[in-house]
Amino acid sequence: MINSSKINKIVYGGDYNPEQWGEDIWKEDMRLFSLAGIDIVTLNVFSWALLQPNEDTYNFELLDKIMDLVKSHGLKVCLATSTAAHPAWMAKKYPDILRTDFNGIKRKFGGRHNSCPNSVTYKKFSVALAKELANRYKNFDNIVAWHISNEYGGECYCENCEKAFRLWLKNKYKTLTELNRVWNTAFWGHTFYDWDEIVLPNMLSEHFEYDRTMFQSISLDYRRFNSDSILECYKAEYNVIKTITPDIPITTNLMGFYKPLDYHKWAKYMDFASWDSYPANDASVADMAMNHDLIRGLKGGMPFALMEQTPSVTNWLAYNALKRPKVMRLWSYQAIAHGSDTVMFFQMRRSIGACEKLHGAVIDHVGNENTRVFREVASLGEELKHLGDKTLGLRSDSKVALVFDWDNWWAVEYSAGPSCELKYRDEVLNYYTALHDRNISVDIIGVDDELEKYEIVIAPILYMTKGNYDEKIREYVYKGGTFITTFFSGIVNENDLIVTGGYPGKLRDILGVWVEETDALPNGIENSFIFNNIKYPAKLLCDIMHLEGAEALSFYQTDFYQNTPCITKNSFGKGTAYYVGTRSDNNFYREFMKGVCNEKNVLPVWDTPKEVEAVKRIKDGRSCVFLLNHSNEIKTLYSENNYVDLLSKTAYKKGQKIILEAKEVVILEALEV
């Protein structure tokens, strides 16, 4: 996490861009930060052009003033490296630095995320700048974290990348014989006889849409290569900074379920995970919570940093609704409940030009403290000051895990069939929502994570069974674990080649079923099944299966596969494996998961009214329960233990009524009886 020896509370602040303003404004900003309880600023995110006016010159005069100013006012610093947007002179002099888009069009200077990750020029200058910054500011004891680049993302399809792709493939597969095998290049006459015959997959070659490709294995490897290429840029800056300031933790701000980058792989090279939370207007409470739990899971459950959120409004949605009163506070505490040790914003002062001038900020264009947003920010700042270190370092003790894998995500949605509406994250969210709505804690894990500590492991649409992952699942279930997977699972190996011998491939013995066919139902067309005497819809895909030792829990009700199994349960060793052969609705997922959790004695944190979220976190024998009322109504609960609310200092005895106002939060610390 952010350097724990230098903090004693949830740090509070965010992105500050004083270089966009005259120095007369800075003094006023310091006054307003103090009023708002701001104690940390992220500096230098987009200052490369100011720091390096030409190839041979660095100019740190302005940044020196800013660093001295914030230090003199007692502010901690998360110092960025500025390498997310290269200077115009660099693009003019070294055009190899510019990206080429998916359609094969070479970009000109502009925007951000416009640097080719395989440009030798970009790597040279970005690492050199990171080194200069680390050397110059290494003795500033108020720097609590390094922030490399900013929201890494995008893709490049230039000649640099094509050449680097060939080298990446050569390192991975060693020989063309092996590459031709794993790509199945006998299909459509794609056999390669020389490495330089390989071209990258885009609209000039294998694709006919961005997400539709004629050669999945080639496009899948390019996804992996692109994520690795951008990661190498991050690692190069990380390594040079670490040699100079080894004790300052390093991160970069992630973006939740961001498809282009494999965050499980990235997390191995981050000292702590951090991310920027900007939920869509229609995002559910569960959807927001699942993003937090993903980031927490990247580092094995360690606390993460909420690096950015808006205090009021975003600017890039079709309709940019304001955060209603109390919602900023509520969502900040939701992040803390799910593992954040920070509350930080973009941005501290609202810009006056370009695309973020209408994005929310702590200090609005009016430039003073007399706004609703500032009052809410200041109120939360005061509350966090009094909360102190009470929630720092708390961990979750989840007994349920959801497997999420980027390779699987890419491969599922590149698949030519069975349905254009098949979306991997959607099915993961279905199961997460069923658990979240019952206040059952969930860890989001990757395929490299261990399974043994969980009572239940769910892997929706495990289309790709990589390497020996089936052995990990097999051992987990055999020793007593409960495993759940769904339709369209066990289909291919890590190279997107079909596992022959019958679906679900290497999972067949664990699940005790053979899936013979899969029916794809258009939107609006449904089959149905009966589960626990209730009729539910069968949508999207319907796996038609035969029992091979499993027990059928429900059967399809119509069509030529009427009365064939739809949901099955298989005993395997000391454990159990479930197969859900279709997509259904939220009512089914809640009922199904309730039954499985009851079987394993996995209990809710708290039995709450609808729209009240309960999250439990623990550390060193201490436990805290966060109760968050996401509704617009007053909710009544009853204390399940003896508690004190860490925010209001109110004590509650077991059985005592707890009144939660609309959008209200309480944090209940359990008291010894």
C-alpha positions as CSV (number, residue, x, y, z in Angstrom):
1,M,0.0,0.0,0.0
2,I,0.9,3.7,0.1
3,N,3.9,3.9,2.5
4,S,2.3,2.8,5.8
5,S,5.0,4.3,7.9
6,K,3.9,7.8,6.7
7,I,0.2,7.6,7.1
8,N,-2.1,7.2,10.1
9,K,-5.5,7.6,8.4
10,I,-7.2,7.1,5.1
11,V,-5.4,9.5,2.9
12,Y,-7.7,12.0,1.2
13,G,-7.1,14.1,-1.8
14,G,-6.4,13.5,-5.5
15,D,-5.1,14.8,-8.8
16,Y,-3.8,18.3,-8.6
17,N,-2.7,20.2,-11.7
18,P,-1.3,23.6,-10.6
19,E,0.7,23.9,-13.8
20,Q,-2.6,24.8,-15.5
21,W,-2.9,27.8,-13.2
22,G,-1.0,30.9,-12.2
23,E,0.9,30.9,-8.9
24,D,-1.6,33.4,-7.4
25,I,-4.2,30.6,-7.5
26,W,-1.9,28.1,-5.7
27,K,-2.0,29.9,-2.4
28,E,-5.8,29.9,-2.4
29,D,-5.8,26.2,-3.3
30,M,-3.7,25.5,-0.2
31,R,-6.3,27.3,1.9
32,L,-9.2,25.4,0.4
33,F,-7.4,22.1,0.7
34,S,-6.9,22.7,4.4
35,L,-10.6,23.6,4.8
36,A,-11.6,20.3,3.0
37,G,-9.3,18.1,5.0
38,I,-7.2,17.2,2.0
39,D,-3.9,15.6,3.0
40,I,-2.5,14.1,-0.3
41,V,-2.2,15.3,-3.9
42,T,-1.2,13.4,-7.0
43,L,1.2,15.6,-8.9
44,N,2.9,15.7,-12.3
45,V,0.5,13.4,-14.2
46,F,0.6,15.2,-17.6
47,S,3.7,17.5,-17.3
48,W,6.1,15.9,-19.7
49,A,6.1,18.8,-22.2
50,L,6.8,21.3,-19.4
51,L,9.5,19.2,-17.9
52,Q,11.3,18.5,-21.1
53,P,11.0,21.2,-23.7
54,N,13.5,19.5,-26.1
55,E,15.6,16.4,-26.4
56,D,18.6,17.7,-24.4
57,T,16.9,19.9,-21.7
58,Y,15.0,19.3,-18.5
59,N,13.3,22.1,-16.7
60,F,12.1,21.3,-13.2
61,E,11.7,24.9,-12.0
62,L,7.9,24.9,-11.9
63,L,7.7,21.4,-10.4
64,D,10.3,22.3,-7.8
65,K,8.0,25.2,-6.7
66,I,5.0,23.0,-6.6
67,M,6.8,20.3,-4.6
68,D,8.1,22.8,-2.1
69,L,4.7,24.5,-1.8
70,V,2.7,21.3,-1.0
71,K,5.4,20.1,1.4
72,S,5.4,23.4,3.3
73,H,1.6,22.9,3.7
74,G,2.0,19.4,5.1
75,L,0.6,17.6,2.1
76,K,1.7,14.1,1.2
77,V,2.5,13.5,-2.5
78,C,1.8,10.7,-4.9
79,L,4.3,11.6,-7.6
80,A,3.5,10.7,-11.2
81,T,6.1,10.3,-14.0
82,S,4.1,12.2,-16.7
83,T,4.8,9.6,-19.3
84,A,1.1,9.1,-20.3
85,A,1.4,11.9,-23.0
86,H,4.6,12.6,-24.9
87,P,5.6,16.1,-26.0
88,A,4.8,17.4,-29.5
89,W,8.5,18.0,-30.3
90,M,9.1,14.3,-29.8
91,A,6.3,13.2,-32.2
92,K,7.6,15.7,-34.8
93,K,11.2,14.5,-34.5
94,Y,10.6,10.8,-33.9
95,P,7.4,9.7,-35.7
96,D,8.1,6.1,-34.8
97,I,6.7,7.1,-31.4
98,L,3.2,7.5,-32.7
99,R,0.6,4.7,-32.7
100,T,-1.2,3.2,-35.7
101,D,-4.8,2.4,-35.1
102,F,-6.8,-0.8,-35.7
103,N,-7.7,0.3,-39.2
104,G,-4.0,0.8,-40.1
105,I,-4.0,4.6,-39.9
106,K,-1.0,6.3,-38.5
107,R,-1.8,8.7,-35.8
108,K,-0.5,12.3,-35.6
109,F,0.3,14.1,-32.3
110,G,-2.7,14.6,-30.1
111,G,-4.8,13.1,-27.3
112,R,-3.0,10.8,-24.9
113,H,-2.2,7.0,-24.9
114,N,-0.7,7.9,-28.3
115,S,2.8,6.4,-27.7
116,C,3.7,3.1,-29.4
117,P,4.7,0.7,-26.6
118,N,7.3,-0.8,-28.8
119,S,8.9,2.4,-29.9
120,V,12.6,2.5,-28.9
121,T,12.3,6.2,-28.7
122,Y,9.4,6.2,-26.3
123,K,11.1,3.7,-24.0
124,K,14.3,5.7,-24.0
125,F,12.8,9.0,-23.2
126,S,10.2,7.8,-20.7
127,V,12.7,5.8,-18.6
128,A,15.1,8.7,-18.7
129,L,12.5,11.1,-17.4
130,A,11.5,8.7,-14.6
131,K,15.1,8.4,-13.6
132,E,15.5,12.2,-13.5
133,L,12.4,12.6,-11.4
134,A,13.5,9.9,-8.9
135,N,16.9,11.4,-8.5
136,R,15.7,14.9,-8.1
137,Y,13.0,14.2,-5.5
138,K,14.3,11.2,-3.7
139,N,14.9,13.1,-0.5
140,F,11.3,14.5,-0.2
141,D,10.0,12.5,2.7
142,N,6.4,13.4,2.0
143,I,6.4,11.3,-1.2
144,V,4.3,8.3,-0.1
145,A,3.9,6.6,-3.6
146,W,5.1,6.7,-7.2
147,H,2.4,6.8,-9.9
148,I,3.8,5.6,-13.2
149,S,2.1,7.0,-16.3
150,N,-1.7,7.2,-16.1
151,E,-4.5,4.8,-17.0
152,Y,-2.4,2.7,-19.4
153,G,-4.5,1.6,-22.3
154,G,-5.2,1.3,-26.0
155,E,-3.4,-0.6,-28.7
156,C,-1.0,-0.1,-31.5
157,Y,-0.7,-1.8,-34.9
158,C,2.4,-0.2,-36.4
159,E,5.6,-1.7,-37.9
160,N,7.4,-1.5,-34.6
161,C,4.7,-3.7,-33.1
162,E,4.6,-6.1,-36.0
163,K,8.3,-6.7,-35.6
164,A,8.1,-7.0,-31.9
165,F,5.1,-9.4,-32.2
166,R,7.2,-11.8,-34.3
167,L,10.0,-11.7,-31.6
168,W,7.4,-12.3,-28.9
169,L,6.0,-15.3,-30.8
170,K,9.5,-16.7,-31.4
171,N,10.3,-16.4,-27.7
172,K,7.0,-18.1,-26.8
173,Y,6.8,-20.9,-29.4
174,K,10.5,-21.3,-30.3
175,T,9.9,-22.9,-33.7
176,L,7.5,-22.2,-36.6
177,T,6.5,-25.8,-36.4
178,E,5.1,-25.3,-33.0
179,L,3.5,-22.0,-33.9
180,N,1.8,-23.6,-36.9
181,R,0.5,-26.3,-34.7
182,V,-0.9,-24.1,-31.9
183,W,-2.4,-21.7,-34.4
184,N,-3.8,-24.6,-36.5
185,T,-2.5,-22.8,-39.6
186,A,-3.5,-25.7,-41.9
187,F,-6.9,-23.9,-41.8
188,W,-7.3,-21.6,-44.8
189,G,-3.8,-22.1,-46.0
190,H,-2.1,-20.1,-43.3
191,T,1.0,-22.2,-42.9
192,F,4.1,-20.0,-42.2
193,Y,7.6,-20.8,-43.4
194,D,9.4,-17.7,-42.2
195,W,8.8,-15.5,-39.1
196,D,8.6,-12.4,-41.3
197,E,5.6,-13.8,-43.1
198,I,3.5,-13.2,-39.9
199,V,1.5,-10.0,-40.0
200,L,-0.4,-8.6,-37.0
201,P,-4.1,-9.1,-37.0
202,N,-6.3,-6.0,-37.7
203,M,-8.6,-4.7,-40.3
204,L,-5.9,-5.1,-42.9
205,S,-5.5,-8.8,-42.3
206,E,-7.6,-11.1,-40.1
207,H,-10.4,-9.0,-38.8
208,F,-13.7,-7.9,-40.3
209,E,-14.8,-6.1,-37.2
210,Y,-12.9,-5.1,-34.0
211,D,-14.2,-8.0,-32.0
212,R,-14.7,-10.4,-34.9
213,T,-11.7,-12.2,-36.4
214,M,-11.2,-15.0,-38.9
215,F,-8.3,-16.5,-37.0
216,Q,-9.0,-16.5,-33.2
217,S,-5.6,-17.9,-32.2
218,I,-3.7,-15.2,-33.9
219,S,-5.9,-12.4,-32.6
220,L,-5.8,-13.9,-29.1
221,D,-2.0,-13.9,-29.1
222,Y,-1.9,-10.3,-30.3
223,R,-4.1,-9.4,-27.3
224,R,-1.6,-11.1,-25.0
225,F,1.3,-9.4,-26.8
226,N,-0.3,-5.9,-26.6
227,S,-0.9,-6.3,-22.8
228,D,2.7,-7.5,-22.4
229,S,4.1,-4.7,-24.5
230,I,2.5,-2.0,-22.5
231,L,3.4,-3.8,-19.3
232,E,7.1,-3.7,-20.4
233,C,6.9,0.1,-20.6
234,Y,5.5,0.2,-17.0
235,K,8.2,-2.2,-15.8
236,A,11.0,-0.2,-17.4
237,E,10.0,2.9,-15.4
238,Y,9.3,0.8,-12.3
239,N,12.8,-0.7,-12.3
240,V,14.7,2.5,-12.7
241,I,12.7,4.3,-10.0
242,K,13.1,1.3,-7.6
243,T,16.9,1.4,-7.8
244,I,16.8,5.0,-6.7
245,T,13.9,5.0,-4.1
246,P,13.6,1.4,-3.0
247,D,11.4,2.2,0.0
248,I,8.7,4.1,-1.8
249,P,5.9,1.9,-3.2
250,I,5.0,2.1,-6.9
251,T,1.7,1.7,-8.7
252,T,-0.2,2.8,-11.7
253,N,-3.9,3.5,-11.8
254,L,-6.0,0.7,-13.3
255,M,-9.5,0.9,-14.7
256,G,-11.5,-2.0,-13.2
257,F,-12.6,-4.6,-15.7
258,Y,-10.5,-3.1,-18.5
259,K,-10.5,-5.6,-21.4
260,P,-7.2,-4.8,-23.2
261,L,-4.8,-5.3,-20.3
262,D,-4.4,-8.5,-18.3
263,Y,-4.4,-7.0,-14.8
264,H,-3.6,-10.3,-13.1
265,K,-0.3,-10.3,-14.9
266,W,0.2,-6.6,-14.3
267,A,-0.4,-6.9,-10.5
268,K,2.7,-9.0,-10.1
269,Y,4.8,-5.9,-10.8
270,M,2.8,-3.4,-8.7
271,D,3.6,-2.7,-5.1
272,F,-0.1,-2.1,-4.5
273,A,-3.1,-2.0,-6.7
274,S,-4.9,1.3,-7.4
275,W,-7.8,2.1,-9.7
276,D,-10.1,4.9,-11.0
277,S,-13.8,4.4,-10.2
278,Y,-16.3,6.0,-12.6
279,P,-19.5,3.9,-12.6
280,A,-22.0,4.4,-15.4
281,N,-25.3,6.0,-14.6
282,D,-27.0,2.7,-14.7
283,A,-24.4,0.7,-12.8
284,S,-25.8,-1.5,-10.1
285,V,-24.5,-1.4,-6.5
286,A,-23.2,-5.0,-7.1
287,D,-21.5,-3.9,-10.3
288,M,-19.6,-1.1,-8.4
289,A,-18.8,-3.5,-5.6
290,M,-17.5,-6.2,-8.0
291,N,-15.0,-3.7,-9.5
292,H,-13.6,-2.9,-6.1
293,D,-13.4,-6.6,-5.3
294,L,-11.5,-7.3,-8.5
295,I,-8.9,-4.7,-7.6
296,R,-8.6,-6.1,-4.0
297,G,-8.1,-9.6,-5.4
298,L,-5.2,-8.6,-7.7
299,K,-2.9,-8.5,-4.8
300,G,-4.2,-11.4,-2.8
301,G,-6.7,-9.4,-0.8
302,M,-4.3,-6.6,0.3
303,P,-5.8,-3.1,0.6
304,F,-5.9,-1.1,-2.6
305,A,-6.0,2.6,-3.4
306,L,-9.0,4.4,-4.8
307,M,-6.9,6.7,-6.9
308,E,-9.7,8.6,-8.7
309,Q,-13.4,9.2,-8.5
310,T,-15.4,12.3,-9.3
311,P,-16.7,14.3,-6.4
312,S,-19.7,15.3,-8.5
313,V,-20.0,14.6,-12.2
314,T,-18.1,12.9,-15.1
315,N,-17.9,14.4,-18.5
316,W,-17.7,11.5,-21.0
317,L,-21.1,9.7,-20.6
318,A,-24.0,10.4,-23.0
319,Y,-25.8,12.0,-20.0
320,N,-23.6,13.2,-17.2
321,A,-25.8,13.2,-14.2
322,L,-24.7,14.8,-10.9
323,K,-23.9,12.6,-7.9
324,R,-26.9,13.4,-5.7
325,P,-26.3,14.7,-2.1
326,K,-24.6,12.1,0.1
327,V,-23.8,9.7,-2.8
328,M,-20.1,10.8,-3.0
329,R,-19.7,9.9,0.7
330,L,-21.7,6.7,0.3
331,W,-19.6,5.5,-2.6
332,S,-16.4,6.5,-0.9
333,Y,-17.3,4.3,2.1
334,Q,-18.3,1.5,-0.3
335,A,-14.7,1.6,-1.7
336,I,-13.3,1.5,1.9
337,A,-15.7,-1.3,2.8
338,H,-14.3,-3.4,-0.1
339,G,-10.7,-2.8,0.7
340,S,-9.5,0.8,-0.1
341,D,-7.2,2.6,2.3
342,T,-7.6,5.9,0.3
343,V,-10.3,8.2,-0.9
344,M,-9.0,10.3,-3.8
345,F,-10.6,12.4,-6.6
346,F,-10.0,13.6,-10.1
347,Q,-9.8,16.6,-10.0
348,M,-8.8,19.0,-7.2
349,R,-9.5,22.2,-9.2
350,R,-11.8,22.2,-12.3
351,S,-10.0,22.8,-15.6
352,I,-11.0,25.7,-17.8
353,G,-10.3,24.2,-21.2
354,A,-10.3,21.0,-23.3
355,C,-12.3,17.9,-22.7
356,E,-12.3,17.8,-18.9
357,K,-13.4,21.3,-18.2
358,L,-16.9,20.1,-17.3
359,H,-15.6,17.1,-15.3
360,G,-16.3,17.6,-11.6
361,A,-13.8,18.8,-9.1
362,V,-13.4,19.6,-5.4
363,I,-12.9,23.3,-6.3
364,D,-15.4,24.4,-9.0
365,H,-15.0,27.2,-11.5
366,V,-16.4,29.7,-9.0
367,G,-13.2,29.2,-7.1
368,N,-14.4,29.2,-3.5
369,E,-15.7,27.0,-0.8
370,N,-19.4,28.0,-1.2
371,T,-20.6,25.0,-3.2
372,R,-22.6,21.9,-2.3
373,V,-19.8,19.7,-3.6
374,F,-17.1,21.4,-1.6
375,R,-19.2,21.3,1.6
376,E,-19.7,17.5,1.1
377,V,-16.0,17.0,0.4
378,A,-15.0,19.0,3.5
379,S,-17.5,17.1,5.6
380,L,-16.1,13.8,4.6
381,G,-12.6,15.1,5.1
382,E,-13.5,15.9,8.7
383,E,-15.1,12.5,9.2
384,L,-12.0,10.7,7.9
385,K,-9.8,12.7,10.2
386,H,-11.8,11.5,13.2
387,L,-12.0,7.9,11.9
388,G,-8.2,7.8,11.9
389,D,-6.6,4.4,11.4
390,K,-9.6,2.4,12.5
391,T,-10.1,0.8,9.1
392,L,-6.6,0.8,7.7
393,G,-5.3,-2.6,6.7
394,L,-8.5,-4.5,7.3
395,R,-9.0,-7.6,5.2
396,S,-11.9,-9.6,4.0
397,D,-12.4,-13.3,4.9
398,S,-14.3,-14.5,1.9
399,K,-15.4,-18.2,1.7
400,V,-16.5,-17.8,-1.9
401,A,-14.3,-17.0,-5.0
402,L,-15.2,-16.0,-8.5
403,V,-12.7,-16.9,-11.2
404,F,-12.0,-14.1,-13.7
405,D,-9.4,-14.6,-16.4
406,W,-8.4,-12.2,-19.2
407,D,-7.4,-14.9,-21.6
408,N,-10.8,-16.4,-21.2
409,W,-12.5,-13.0,-21.7
410,W,-10.6,-12.4,-24.9
411,A,-11.2,-15.9,-26.3
412,V,-14.9,-16.1,-25.4
413,E,-15.7,-12.8,-27.2
414,Y,-13.5,-13.6,-30.2
415,S,-15.2,-16.9,-30.7
416,A,-17.1,-17.2,-34.0
417,G,-20.3,-18.4,-32.4
418,P,-22.4,-19.6,-30.7
419,S,-24.0,-16.2,-30.0
420,C,-23.0,-12.6,-30.6
421,E,-24.7,-11.7,-27.3
422,L,-22.4,-13.9,-25.3
423,K,-20.5,-11.6,-22.9
424,Y,-18.1,-13.1,-20.3
425,R,-18.3,-10.4,-17.7
426,D,-22.1,-10.4,-17.8
427,E,-22.2,-13.9,-16.6
428,V,-19.6,-13.3,-13.9
429,L,-21.8,-10.4,-12.8
430,N,-24.9,-12.6,-12.6
431,Y,-23.3,-14.8,-10.0
432,Y,-21.6,-11.9,-8.2
433,T,-24.9,-10.1,-7.9
434,A,-26.7,-13.1,-6.5
435,L,-24.1,-13.3,-3.7
436,H,-23.7,-9.6,-3.2
437,D,-27.5,-9.1,-2.8
438,R,-27.3,-11.6,0.2
439,N,-24.3,-9.8,1.6
440,I,-22.0,-12.8,1.0
441,S,-18.4,-11.7,0.6
442,V,-16.7,-12.7,-2.6
443,D,-13.1,-12.7,-3.7
444,I,-12.3,-12.2,-7.4
445,I,-9.4,-14.4,-8.2
446,G,-7.3,-15.5,-11.2
447,V,-6.3,-18.9,-12.4
448,D,-2.9,-18.7,-10.7
449,D,-4.6,-18.2,-7.3
450,E,-5.0,-21.0,-4.8
451,L,-8.5,-22.5,-4.2
452,E,-8.1,-24.4,-1.0
453,K,-9.2,-21.6,1.4
454,Y,-12.6,-21.2,-0.3
455,E,-15.7,-23.3,0.4
456,I,-17.1,-22.4,-3.0
457,V,-15.4,-21.6,-6.3
458,I,-17.4,-20.3,-9.3
459,A,-16.0,-20.1,-12.8
460,P,-18.7,-18.9,-15.2
461,I,-18.1,-19.6,-18.9
462,L,-14.8,-21.4,-18.3
463,Y,-14.5,-21.7,-22.1
464,M,-10.7,-21.9,-22.0
465,T,-9.1,-24.4,-19.6
466,K,-5.5,-23.4,-19.6
467,G,-2.5,-25.7,-19.0
468,N,-3.3,-27.9,-16.0
469,Y,-6.0,-25.7,-14.5
470,D,-8.3,-28.7,-14.7
471,E,-6.0,-30.5,-12.3
472,K,-6.2,-27.6,-9.8
473,I,-10.0,-27.8,-10.0
474,R,-10.0,-31.6,-9.8
475,E,-7.9,-31.6,-6.7
476,Y,-9.9,-28.9,-5.1
477,V,-13.2,-30.7,-5.6
478,Y,-11.8,-34.1,-4.7
479,K,-10.7,-32.8,-1.3
480,G,-14.1,-31.4,-0.5
481,G,-14.6,-28.1,-2.4
482,T,-17.7,-27.0,-4.2
483,F,-17.1,-26.0,-7.8
484,I,-19.7,-24.3,-10.2
485,T,-19.3,-23.7,-13.9
486,T,-21.7,-23.0,-16.7
487,F,-22.6,-23.5,-20.3
488,F,-19.8,-23.0,-22.9
489,S,-17.1,-24.3,-20.6
490,G,-14.2,-26.7,-21.2
491,I,-14.3,-26.0,-24.9
492,V,-10.7,-25.1,-25.8
493,N,-7.1,-25.1,-24.5
494,E,-4.9,-22.1,-23.9
495,N,-4.3,-21.8,-27.7
496,D,-8.0,-21.7,-28.5
497,L,-7.9,-25.2,-30.0
498,I,-10.9,-27.4,-29.3
499,V,-10.3,-30.1,-26.7
500,T,-11.6,-33.1,-28.6
501,G,-13.4,-36.1,-27.1
502,G,-16.5,-34.3,-26.0
503,Y,-17.5,-31.2,-24.1
504,P,-16.7,-30.0,-21.4
505,G,-13.3,-31.3,-22.3
506,K,-10.9,-31.8,-19.4
507,L,-13.7,-30.9,-17.0
508,R,-15.9,-33.8,-18.1
509,D,-15.1,-36.2,-15.3
510,I,-15.3,-33.6,-12.6
511,L,-18.8,-32.5,-13.8
512,G,-20.1,-35.9,-14.7
513,V,-21.7,-34.8,-17.9
514,W,-21.2,-34.9,-21.7
515,V,-22.5,-31.8,-23.6
516,E,-23.4,-33.0,-27.1
517,E,-24.8,-29.8,-28.5
518,T,-25.4,-26.1,-27.7
519,D,-28.5,-24.2,-28.9
520,A,-28.2,-20.5,-29.3
521,L,-31.5,-18.6,-28.6
522,P,-32.0,-15.2,-30.2
523,N,-32.9,-12.3,-27.9
524,G,-36.5,-12.6,-26.9
525,I,-36.7,-16.4,-27.5
526,E,-36.6,-18.6,-24.3
527,N,-36.8,-22.1,-23.1
528,S,-37.5,-22.8,-19.5
529,F,-36.8,-25.2,-16.6
530,I,-38.1,-26.0,-13.2
531,F,-35.8,-25.6,-10.2
532,N,-37.0,-26.0,-6.6
533,N,-40.6,-26.1,-7.9
534,I,-40.3,-22.7,-9.6
535,K,-40.2,-22.1,-13.3
536,Y,-37.3,-20.0,-14.6
537,P,-36.3,-18.9,-18.1
538,A,-33.5,-20.6,-20.1
539,K,-31.9,-17.9,-22.3
540,L,-29.0,-17.2,-24.6
541,L,-27.4,-20.7,-24.7
542,C,-28.9,-24.1,-23.8
543,D,-26.4,-26.9,-23.5
544,I,-27.9,-30.3,-24.4
545,M,-26.2,-32.8,-22.2
546,H,-26.1,-36.4,-21.1
547,L,-25.5,-37.6,-17.5
548,E,-22.2,-39.4,-16.9
549,G,-22.6,-39.9,-13.1
550,A,-24.1,-36.5,-12.3
551,E,-27.6,-35.9,-10.9
552,A,-30.0,-33.8,-12.9
553,L,-31.5,-31.0,-10.8
554,S,-33.7,-29.6,-13.5
555,F,-34.7,-30.3,-17.1
556,Y,-35.6,-28.2,-20.2
557,Q,-39.4,-27.8,-20.6
558,T,-39.7,-27.4,-24.4
559,D,-38.2,-27.9,-27.8
560,F,-36.7,-31.2,-29.1
561,Y,-34.4,-31.4,-26.1
562,Q,-37.4,-31.2,-23.7
563,N,-36.8,-33.4,-20.5
564,T,-33.0,-33.4,-21.0
565,P,-30.9,-32.1,-18.1
566,C,-30.4,-28.4,-17.7
567,I,-28.7,-28.1,-14.3
568,T,-26.6,-30.9,-12.8
569,K,-24.8,-31.8,-9.6
570,N,-21.9,-34.3,-9.4
571,S,-20.3,-35.9,-6.4
572,F,-16.5,-36.1,-7.0
573,G,-14.3,-37.4,-4.2
574,K,-15.3,-35.5,-1.1
575,G,-16.6,-32.5,-3.1
576,T,-19.4,-31.4,-5.4
577,A,-19.4,-29.9,-8.9
578,Y,-22.4,-28.1,-10.4
579,Y,-23.0,-27.4,-14.1
580,V,-25.5,-24.7,-15.1
581,G,-26.2,-25.4,-18.7
582,T,-28.0,-22.1,-19.6
583,R,-28.4,-18.5,-18.7
584,S,-31.3,-17.6,-16.6
585,D,-32.6,-14.5,-14.6
586,N,-31.6,-12.9,-11.3
587,N,-34.3,-14.8,-9.4
588,F,-32.7,-18.1,-10.4
589,Y,-29.2,-17.1,-9.5
590,R,-30.3,-15.9,-6.1
591,E,-32.2,-19.1,-5.4
592,F,-29.5,-21.4,-6.8
593,M,-26.6,-19.7,-4.9
594,K,-28.7,-19.5,-1.7
595,G,-29.0,-23.3,-1.8
596,V,-25.3,-23.9,-2.5
597,C,-24.2,-21.5,0.2
598,N,-26.5,-23.1,2.7
599,E,-25.0,-26.5,1.9
600,K,-21.5,-25.2,2.7
601,N,-22.7,-23.1,5.7
602,V,-21.6,-19.9,4.0
603,L,-23.6,-17.3,5.8
604,P,-24.4,-13.6,4.9
605,V,-22.6,-10.9,6.8
606,W,-26.0,-9.5,7.8
607,D,-29.6,-10.1,6.8
608,T,-30.4,-6.6,5.6
609,P,-33.4,-5.0,3.8
610,K,-33.2,-4.6,0.1
611,E,-30.6,-2.0,-1.1
612,V,-28.7,-2.1,2.2
613,E,-25.2,-3.5,1.6
614,A,-23.3,-5.2,4.5
615,V,-19.6,-5.8,4.2
616,K,-17.4,-7.3,7.0
617,R,-13.6,-6.8,7.3
618,I,-11.2,-8.1,9.9
619,K,-7.7,-7.8,11.2
620,D,-5.8,-9.0,14.2
621,G,-9.0,-10.1,16.0
622,R,-10.9,-6.9,15.2
623,S,-13.9,-6.9,13.0
624,C,-15.9,-4.1,11.4
625,V,-19.2,-4.3,9.6
626,F,-20.0,-1.6,7.1
627,L,-23.8,-1.0,6.6
628,L,-24.5,1.1,3.5
629,N,-28.0,2.2,2.6
630,H,-28.0,2.7,-1.2
631,S,-31.7,3.4,-1.2
632,N,-33.6,6.7,-1.0
633,E,-35.6,5.5,2.0
634,I,-35.0,5.0,5.7
635,K,-34.1,1.4,6.5
636,T,-34.4,-0.3,9.9
637,L,-32.1,-3.1,11.0
638,Y,-31.4,-4.8,14.4
639,S,-28.0,-5.1,15.9
640,E,-26.6,-8.6,15.7
641,N,-24.0,-8.0,18.3
642,N,-22.7,-5.3,20.7
643,Y,-21.2,-2.6,18.5
644,V,-20.0,1.0,18.4
645,D,-20.4,3.0,15.2
646,L,-16.9,4.4,14.4
647,L,-18.5,7.4,12.7
648,S,-21.1,8.6,15.1
649,K,-19.6,6.9,18.2
650,T,-23.1,5.5,18.9
651,A,-23.2,2.3,20.9
652,Y,-25.6,-0.5,20.0
653,K,-26.5,-3.5,22.1
654,K,-27.4,-6.8,20.6
655,G,-31.0,-6.6,19.3
656,Q,-31.1,-2.8,19.4
657,K,-32.7,-1.0,16.5
658,I,-30.4,0.7,14.0
659,I,-32.0,3.4,11.8
660,L,-30.2,4.1,8.5
661,E,-31.3,7.3,6.8
662,A,-31.3,7.3,3.0
663,K,-27.7,7.1,1.6
664,E,-26.4,6.7,5.1
665,V,-23.4,4.7,6.3
666,V,-22.4,3.2,9.7
667,I,-19.2,1.3,10.5
668,L,-19.8,-1.0,13.4
669,E,-16.8,-2.3,15.4
670,A,-17.7,-5.4,17.4
671,L,-17.2,-4.9,21.2
672,E,-16.0,-7.6,23.5
673,V,-18.8,-8.8,25.7
